[in-house]
Amino acid sequence: MQYNYNPQGFSFTSSIPDIFKVSDFQGSSVYLAIYINRSEEPVFSTTLYAYGGKASIYDLRSIIENYMEAKQLVHATCSFRMQVDRIDYTLGEFTLVYCKLQMLRTNCELFLQSHFLTTHAVRLVPHGFQLDLQYIVLPGETGECATQYVIQRDDKDAPETLTISDTPIAAKQFDFCFEDINEEELLGYLPQGVSGKLLSVTLFRGKRTFMFFVTDEVPTLTLIFQNEFNVNDTLYLTAQTKRKVPFDRSFAVCCGQSSAYDDNTEIEYESETSSLSYPFARHLTQALQSHKLYLISPELPVGSSILITDIESELSDAINANNHVKFKWKPLRKQVPFTVFRLHNIFNQVYNNTFD
């Protein structure tokens, strides 16, 4: 039996062909079952009927990716099991790494050893930032780990660079590593007596590198999303947001009293970013298409789920280009959020009991 998909030990889900074809078999049909993480029952099964000595199934990739999205899987072992006239065939076992992007001419195993699970290598963040970084360590991988700081110390005019070593990578087995990065914790790793303003941080994890530039600018929106590798990611945005309320309801008058029905009125927001670089604008456009989005905004409760209703993203890679991304969004909950502020210092004079 021949297949048009022959995965290596590690493969991206985006490498699964749009049409999975089976050929060179004797019989009128092929029973196909897909097993994820050595499950006892297949996550998907179907019978493919032969035509011209071939059997095929369309969009197998979306079936597997949708399952991984629902189970929040970044990686999974996978095997295809087929049966023709009671004869069993197996394709696998191999490890699939969730990836929505078509990684052209990219070897999955080499990519995992040299990249964090993001297509970014540089990020601009505000003070007090909170980010998550994940990466996969393969069996037999070794490498040095360190964190490099650039700090503007209070008692010096020029910025200072400090490098702090960490536990090196010496993996004996496959491992999924998680890094919770925040400014307070990073500053806590500095040697005693070293303090100042944090300007940038570079993480070295084997061959992987990620750099943060810290800015004094306060973001107006914080976007939390599932990125192209199905892991949590965060983007800080400076954007102008407009609040729109399209009023849409019908009225009826009966016996002198009016009543409303078919009320479809809901709040919608339109945000337009400040000027962005081409790589960041492209990354933001991809992030807004994520299957899971949360937004931190003064208009919403913290961590509210949102729905993107429209995106305007016309980008140019010209050096003098002024790229903006405009998008419309609304909360998943139709209920209007409202915060009641409590007034302080209502009594501004000292209380004196005249009857004492």
N, C-alpha and C positions, 0 to 999 in steps of 0.2 A: 504494500500500500504506500502511495506517495502523497505528500502534503506540500502545499505552497507556503508553509510556515514552519521553519525549523529554528526554534529559539535556542539561544545559548544558555549557559548556566544562569546568567542574569540578563533580563530583557525588560525594556520599557513597555508599558501597555500600548503606547502609541505605535509600536512596531507590529502589532497584530494587524494583518491585512484587512481591508474593507470587505473582501470576499474570501472566506476560508474555503479552499477547494481540496477535495479528496479524489484521488484517481488511482488507476491500476489495481482494481479489486474485482472480484467475481461476486455478483449478486445484484439485486434490484434496489437495495436500500442499505443505508448505513445508520446505525444507532450511535449518536454522539452524546457523551456526558462529560461535563466539566466539573472537576473537583478542586476546591480551594482549601488550602491549609489542611490537607489530608482529611477532609470531612467524610463522614460515613455515607452521607447522601449527597448526590450532585447538586450544585447550585443552579445548574441549568442542564436540561436534556431535551433532545428532539430526535426525530427520525428524518434523515435526508434521503430523498429518492433520487435514484441515478437517472441521468439523461446523457446519452452519448458516452457512456462509460465513466462519467464524472458526477460527483455530488458536491453541492456547495451550500454555504449559508452566508447571509449578508449581515454585516454590522455586528459581528461577534465581539468586537472590541468594546462597544458601548454596553453590552450585556455585562461584561466583566468589570468595566469601570464603574457602572452604576451600582454593582454589588459592593465594590470596594468603597465607594462613596457612602453607601448606606451603613456599612460596618466600620467606617472611618479607618480603613486600612491603607497604610503607606506602601507596604510590600506584602506579598503573599506567595506561598508555594502553589504551583498550579500543575495540573495534568489533564490531558485530553484522553479519554478512553472511548474507543470505538469498537463496534461489534458488527461483523458481516457474516451472515449464515452461521451464527454461533461461534465464530472465530474472533478472539479478542485481540485488539491492537491498542498500543499505548503511545502517546506523545508526551513525554515528560519523564521525570519531574524536573521543573525549572522554577526559578524565582522571578516573579513579575514585580516591577517597581512602577507604581502609579505615575503616569506622566501624560498630561493632556496635550503637550506640544510634540510636534513631529521633529525629533532630534536627528537631523540629517547628518549622515556620515559620522555619527557619534557612537562610540562603543560604550555600552551601559556600564560595564565593569570599570573601565578607565575613568568614566565620568564620576562614578560614586566615590572613587578614591581621591579625586582632585576637586570636588565641589561639595558645598553644602546643598541641601535640597531646596534650592532657589536659583533662579536665573540671574539674580543680582549678585554683585561682589562688592558694591559700594552703596551706602545708604546715608542719607541726611536725616538726623533725628534731633529732637529738642532735648533740653535738659529735663531730667526726670523720666526719660524714655523707658519703655518696657518692651522687649522683643524676645521672640523664641527662635532659636536656630536648631535645626535637626540635620543629622548626617548619618550615613550608613558606613559601618566599618566591616570590611570583608576579612575572611579567615586568612591569617598569615600576614596581615598588613602591619607595618611598623612605621613610626614617624615621630618627630619631635612636636611638642605642643608648647605654645607660649602666648602671652598677651602683651602687646606693645601699647604703651600709653604715650600720648603727647599732652603735656600739662603746662599751663601757664601758672607758675608758682607765684605766690604773693610777694616773695622777697627777691624775685628776679625779673629782669626785663624781657629776656628771650625765652621762648618755650623750651621745655626740657623733655627728652625722650627717655622713657624707662621701659625695660623689658623684663617681664616676670615669667619664669619657666613654670610649666605645669607637668602633670604626669604624662609621660610619653605613651604613644599608642603601641601596644604589643598584643594584637588580637589573636586569639586562638580559635575563635568562632565568629560567626555572623552576629553583628550587634547593631541595634538602632539606638543612636545617642541623641540626647536632648540637652540643649543649652538654654537656660533661662537667663537672659541678659538684661540687667538694669543698672542704672548709673550708681545707685547707692552701694550695691554689692561690689561693683567693679572698683570703686574708690576704697572699699574696705580691704582689698587685697594689696593696696600700696604699702610700702615699708613705713614703719612708725616714724612720724615726724615729717613725712612728705604730704603736702596738701596744696590745693590750688584749684584752678578752673580747668575742667576737662575739655580738651579741644578735639581729640580723636582717639579712637581705639581700634587696633587691628588684632584680629584673632587668627592664630596659626594652629591648625589641627592637622598635623601631617602635611600633605600637599594642599590642603584646603586653606583658603584665605578669605577673610571677610573684614571690611573696614567700615567703621561708623565715624562720620563727621558730626560733631555736636554743635548745634546752632542756638543762639539766644532767642530766635524767633519762636513765638508761641503758636502752635497749630490751631486752626479753627475747627478742623474735622480730623477724626482718627478712624481709619477704615481697618477693620479686622476681617480677614477673609481666609478661605482655604485656597492655597496657591496651586500652581500647576502640578505639584507633587502631592497634593492632598494633605498638606500640613498647614498649621496656623501661621499666618504672617500678618504683619501690621505695617500700614503706610500712614505717615503723618502728612496732612495736607493743609495748605493755606488757600482758602476758597471763599468766594462771596456767595452767600446762600439767600435765595428768595423763597418766601413762603406763599404758596398759592392755594386758594380755596375755590375750586370750581363748584358753583352752586347748581345742583341738579336734582330737582324734586318736582312732583306734580301735586296740584291742589284740586280739591273738590269742595263745592259749597252745597250744603243741604240744610234746609230749614233755617237759613240765616247764619249757620255756623260753618266755618271753613276747616278743613283737615288736610294734612299732607300725607302723601303716599309715594311709593317708589322713590325713596330717598337714596340717592347715590352720591351725595355730597361727601367728599373726603379731602383731607389735606395732602397736598403734594409740594415737594421742595425741588428747587432747581439750583444746583451748585456749579459754579465756574471757577476753576483753579487759577492761581497766579501763573506766571510764566514758568514753564517746565522745560528741562532738557529733553531731547528726543528719546533717549533710553528710558528715562523715568516716565514720560508721558505714555510710551508704549506699554511699559509695565503696569501703569495705572489702568490703562484700557483693558488689559488682560484681567486685572484684579476685579474690575467692575463686572466682569462676565462670570465670576465665580458662582458655584452652586450654593454657597453659604456665605452670607454677608452680615456683618454687624457694624454699627456706626456709633461712635461717641460724639455727641453734638449737644450744644446748649439747649436745643429744641426737644431732645428726647431723653428718656431715662437711660442710665448708663448701660451700654451693651445691648441696645435694642436691635432686633433683626429688621432688615430693610429689604425692599424690593426695588431693583433698578428698572425703571419704565422706559428710559430712553438715554442713549449715549450719542454725543456729538464729538467725534475725535478725528480731526483732519490734521495730520502731523507731517512735518517736514524735517529732514535731516540736515538742512542747510545750517551753516554756522551762525548766521544772524536770524534764524527762525525764532518766532515768538509763539511757541506751542502752548495751547490751552486745551483742557478737556472739560466739556460741559456735560453734565448728566442730571437726569431727573430721577427722584427717588421718593418713596413713601414708606411709612412703617407698615409691617405686616399686620399689626393690629389696627383696626379702623378707629378704635376709641382714641379720642383726642387727649394727648398728655398735657397736664397743666400742673404747675408748681405754685403753691401759695406761700409767699414769703412772709415770715413773721417779723413784725416790727420790733426793734430793740429800743431800750431806753424810752419807754412810753412816759415814765415819770422822770422828769429832769430836775426836780427840786427835792431837797432833803425833807423827809417826812417828819413833822413835829406834832406830837400828840398834845393838844392844848389842855387836855383835862388831866395830865399827869401832875 
